[in-house]
Amino acid sequence: MGKRQRQRGAETEREVCEKIAAAVGWVVKRELGQARDGGCDIRLGRFVIEVKRRKSIAVYEWIDQAKAACAPYEIPVVICRGDKREHLVVQPLDDWLKMAKHELPDR
């Protein structure tokens, strides 16, 4: 991985930390050394979070389709699975933060 790719990844991780911190009122930091040590990008209570940023991911088409089918009070969710892989849940970060906030202990 090139230097610019690492910088872009770190920028995205910091951006997500800031967004989570604003939503839950905690100090949220990246797990430094995680790439070397094989850990995750962010730990938040019981949540182990990997942050990915790519130019193009097909899941955006799927989430757009789910959003188009939603009424204003509904939450779009995509459940997907690769061959011989587990099912994954994908949803907008703001919707996930609303749910995650209730799972985190008070500080």
Order of alpha helices (4+ residues) and beta strands (2+ residues): alpha-alpha-beta-beta-alpha-beta-beta-alpha
